[in-house]
Amino acid sequence: MLIVAVLIIVAVLMQPAKTDNASSALSGGATELFSKQKPRGFEAFMQRVTAVLGIIFFALSLALVYISAR
């Protein structure tokens, strides 16, 4: 469980930063409403890795609760 938690932290920190400026913060990001693009390459890979690690963490948590209840 600890290993998966550390891997999730590393995966989140390795994701590329989305650079938002002050104007998008004030306008609520309305300019980006129609400019959504699918992540490609490394960004898409890191999103998948983070999602898989999150699912593993959730499943391990449920398994540990089930084992401790028995």
N, C-alpha and C positions, 0 to 999 in steps of 0.2 A: 504494500500500500504506500509506504514511504517512497519507494523507488518510482512508482507511477506518478506520485505527487510532484516529485522533483523533475521528472521528465515533462510533465505538463507545464511547470514553471519555465523550464528551458525552452520548450516549444513556443510558448507565448512570447517570451522575450526575443526569440529569433525571428518572429514575424516582422516583415517590413512595416515601418511606421507610416501611418497615413498623415500626410502633412496638411493640416487644416490651418488656415490663416484666420485672422481676427474678423474679417468680413463674413466668412462663412459661419462663424460662431454667432455673430450678431443677426445675420439674416436667417438663421436656422437651417442653413445648408440647402436652401431652396434651389440654388444654382446647380446642385449635384443631383437633383431629382431625376432628370432625364439623361444624365451622363453616366449612368451605371454601366460598368464594364465587368465582365467576368474576370476573376483573377486568373493569371496564367503563370506557368512555370513554378518558380520557387514559392511564390505566395500561395498558389493553389495547393501545392504539396504540403506546406506548413499548416494550412487550414485543415486539410484532411488528417494530418498527423495529430493535431490538437483535438479534433473531433473524436478520432479513434481512441486516443488516450483518455478523453473524458468518459467515453462509453465504458472502457475497461475499468476506470476508477469507480464508476457507478455500480458496475456489476460486482466488483470486488467488495464494495461497501455492503451491497445486499447480501452477498455470500457470507461475509463476516457476521452480519446481524443474524442470519439464519443459523450459522454454526454456533454462535454464542447463546442462542436461545434454546438450543438442544442440550 
